[in-house]
């Protein structure tokens, strides 16, 4: 999809971080944009800000872990703008803990937001994009979807799943000669509030030493990360150029080479950045 003017985009996790930056960038390209987020007040503030710049946008409070909420998001999009061309399944959360100490509730929450929401988003919006005749789906994974890091197993599993889902989708779209494309976004350190994501967890849970240690470390890493606006620019470029992989940190190519070398060298497990 080369043209953006007059098209309609839907972005989840759009009240802050990568989602907000991407929503704004889409609007700057002349798109009408639907912003979805579970945080109502920040979502309303984001919508006001974009409308204040003259952009045509809609805010829809959405718990992306629920299929009926994603369907409602799709319904509101069609009711308001009549079609949808681009969907960025972007919402994400993280909870740290050793595999042995993570609760089933921890797994359900992270997988619900980070993986099932993407499955729901593709399942719900792909038919609507087909009806529009052209479009693109961008799914946010992570560098943790390319190589695992310790202490965040649910996040790793979800992000590997997003990569696999998006790769499968793109291969199928290519095989059928579809005008629709797909891209997977694998961010490294980006200056977002991902380490504060438990603010949106439905039920409060006790803090653990592992989670506390992770948040202290990761907060510093993401605080020094790339601005979300840089990621938004990469997303727009990937859609326009029909590029599948969106890697915010090209050095990860070297990490992946080492990973494959480890497979060839006696199936050794090779650590990536920080390992």
C-alpha positions in Angstrom: 0.0 0.0 0.0 1.8 3.1 -1.2 -0.9 5.8 -0.6 -2.2 6.8 2.8 -4.4 9.8 2.1 -8.0 9.1 2.8 -7.3 5.6 4.2 -8.4 4.5 7.7 -6.1 3.1 10.3 -6.8 1.4 13.7 -4.0 1.4 16.4 -4.2 -0.4 19.7 -2.3 0.7 22.8 -2.6 4.1 21.2 -2.8 6.4 24.3 1.0 6.4 24.7 4.3 5.2 23.5 4.7 3.6 20.1 0.9 3.4 19.6 0.4 7.1 20.1 3.4 8.0 17.9 2.2 5.7 15.1 -1.4 7.1 15.3 -0.1 10.6 15.0 2.2 9.6 12.1 -0.7 8.0 10.3 -2.8 11.1 10.8 0.0 13.2 9.4 -0.1 11.1 6.3 -3.8 12.0 5.8 -5.3 9.0 7.3 -8.4 8.9 9.5 -7.3 7.1 12.7 -9.1 5.1 15.4 -7.2 5.0 18.7 -7.8 2.1 21.0 -6.6 1.8 24.6 -7.7 0.4 27.9 -6.8 3.7 29.7 -9.7 6.0 29.2 -8.3 9.3 30.4 -5.0 9.1 28.5 -6.9 7.9 25.5 -9.3 10.9 25.7 -6.3 13.2 26.0 -4.6 11.7 23.0 -7.8 12.1 20.9 -8.1 15.8 22.0 -4.4 16.4 21.1 -4.7 14.9 17.6 -8.0 16.7 16.9 -6.4 19.9 18.1 -3.9 19.5 15.3 -6.8 19.2 12.8 -6.7 15.4 12.4 -9.9 13.2 12.0 -9.7 10.6 14.8 -11.9 8.5 17.0 -11.1 7.0 20.4 -12.5 3.7 21.5 -11.8 2.4 25.0 -10.8 -1.3 24.4 -9.6 -4.2 26.5 -7.7 -5.9 23.7 -7.5 -9.2 25.5 -11.3 -9.7 24.9 -12.6 -10.8 21.5 -15.9 -9.0 22.0 -14.0 -5.7 22.7 -12.0 -6.1 19.5 -15.3 -6.8 17.6 -16.7 -3.6 19.2 -13.6 -1.7 18.1 -14.1 -3.0 14.5 -17.8 -2.1 14.6 -17.2 1.5 15.8 -14.5 1.9 13.1 -16.9 0.9 10.3 -19.8 2.9 11.7 -17.7 6.0 11.9 -15.4 5.8 8.9 -16.9 3.1 6.7 -13.8 1.0 6.1 -10.4 0.0 7.5 -7.2 -0.3 5.6 -4.4 -0.5 8.2 -4.4 -2.1 11.6 -1.5 -1.9 14.0 -1.9 -4.5 16.8 0.4 -2.8 19.2 -0.9 -3.1 22.8 1.5 -4.8 25.2 2.3 -5.6 28.8 5.0 -7.4 30.7 5.3 -9.3 34.0 8.7 -10.6 35.2 9.3 -13.7 37.3 11.1 -17.0 37.1 9.2 -19.7 35.3 8.9 -21.6 38.5 7.3 -18.7 40.4 5.0 -17.2 37.7 1.3 -17.8 38.4 -1.2 -19.0 35.9 -2.8 -15.6 36.2 0.5 -13.9 35.2 0.6 -16.1 32.1 -3.1 -15.4 31.2 -2.7 -11.7 31.6 0.4 -11.3 29.5 -0.7 -13.8 26.8 -4.1 -12.2 26.7 -2.8 -8.7 25.9 0.4 -9.6 24.0 -0.7 -12.6 21.9 -4.4 -13.2 22.0 -5.1 -9.6 21.2 -3.1 -9.9 18.0 -4.8 -13.1 17.1 -8.2 -11.4 17.7 -7.1 -8.3 15.8 -6.0 -10.3 12.7 -9.1 -12.5 12.8 -11.5 -9.6 13.1 -9.9 -7.0 10.9 -8.5 -9.0 8.0 -11.9 -9.6 6.4 -12.7 -5.9 6.7 -9.4 -5.0 5.0 -10.2 -7.4 2.3 -13.5 -5.6 1.8 -11.6 -2.3 1.5 -9.6 -3.8 -1.3 -6.1 -2.9 0.0 -4.3 -2.5 3.3 -1.7 -3.6 5.7 -1.5 -5.3 9.1 1.4 -4.4 11.5 1.8 -6.5 14.6 4.1 -5.4 17.4 6.4 -8.2 18.6 9.7 -7.4 20.3 13.4 -8.2 20.1 12.3 -10.8 22.7 10.4 -12.4 19.9 13.7 -13.1 18.2 15.7 -14.3 21.2 14.5 -15.0 24.7 15.6 -13.2 27.8 15.5 -14.6 31.3 12.7 -13.8 33.8 10.0 -12.8 31.3 8.8 -16.1 29.9 5.2 -15.1 29.2 6.4 -12.0 27.3 8.9 -14.1 25.3 6.3 -16.7 24.4 3.8 -14.1 23.4 6.3 -12.2 21.2 7.6 -15.3 19.5 4.0 -16.2 18.8 3.4 -12.8 17.2 6.4 -13.2 15.0 5.1 -16.7 13.9 1.6 -15.5 13.4 2.6 -12.5 11.3 5.1 -14.5 9.2 2.5 -17.1 8.5 0.0 -14.5 7.6 2.4 -12.7 5.2 3.3 -16.0 3.5 -0.4 -16.8 3.0 -1.1 -13.3 1.6 1.8 -13.6 -0.9 0.6 -17.1 -2.0 -2.8 -15.8 -2.8 -1.5 -12.7 -4.6 -3.3 -10.4 -2.2 -2.9 -6.6 -2.3 -2.8 -6.8 1.5 0.6 -6.9 3.3 1.8 -7.7 6.8 4.8 -6.5 8.8 6.1 -7.5 12.2 7.6 -4.8 14.4 10.4 -6.0 16.7 11.4 -3.1 18.9 14.5 -3.1 21.0 14.8 -0.4 23.8 12.2 2.3 23.1 11.3 5.1 25.5 7.8 3.9 26.5 6.0 3.0 29.8 6.1 -0.8 29.2 7.7 -1.3 32.6 4.7 0.3 34.2 2.2 -1.8 32.3 0.8 -3.4 35.5 -1.0 -0.2 36.1 -3.6 -1.6 33.7 -3.8 -5.1 35.2 -7.4 -5.9 36.1 -6.5 -7.3 39.6 -3.7 -6.2 41.9 -1.0 -8.8 42.6 1.8 -8.9 45.1 5.1 -7.6 44.1 8.0 -10.1 43.8 11.7 -9.6 44.0 12.2 -10.7 40.5 9.6 -8.4 39.1 10.9 -5.5 41.1 14.5 -6.2 40.0 13.4 -6.4 36.3 11.5 -3.1 36.5 14.5 -1.3 38.0 16.8 -2.6 35.2 14.4 -2.4 32.3 13.2 1.1 33.3 16.7 2.4 32.9 17.2 0.6 29.6 14.0 1.9 28.0 14.5 5.3 29.4 17.7 5.5 27.3 15.9 4.0 24.3 14.9 5.4 21.0 11.9 7.8 20.9 8.6 6.3 19.8 8.5 8.8 16.9 11.5 7.0 15.3 9.6 3.7 15.4 6.5 5.3 13.9 8.6 6.5 11.0 9.9 3.0 10.5 6.3 1.6 10.5 5.1 4.1 7.8 8.2 3.3 5.7 7.6 -0.5 6.0 4.0 -0.2 4.9 4.8 2.0 2.0 7.7 -0.2 0.9 6.0 -3.5 1.7 8.7 -4.6 4.1 8.0 -7.5 6.4 10.6 -7.1 9.2 10.7 -3.8 11.1 13.8 -3.9 13.3 14.4 -0.7 15.3 18.0 -1.8 16.2 19.9 -3.2 13.3 22.5 -4.7 15.7 20.0 -7.4 16.4 21.0 -8.9 13.1 24.3 -9.8 14.6 22.6 -11.3 17.7 20.5 -13.5 15.4 23.6 -14.6 13.4 25.2 -15.7 16.7 22.0 -17.5 17.6 22.1 -19.5 14.4 25.8 -20.2 14.9 25.0 -21.6 18.3 22.5 -24.0 16.7 25.2 -25.1 14.3 27.9 -25.4 17.0 26.5 -28.3 19.0 23.1 -26.7 19.5 24.5 -24.3 22.1 22.3 -21.6 23.5 23.8 -18.2 22.8 22.8 -15.2 24.8 22.0 -11.9 23.0 22.5 -8.4 24.2 23.5 -8.3 27.9 24.3 -12.0 27.9 
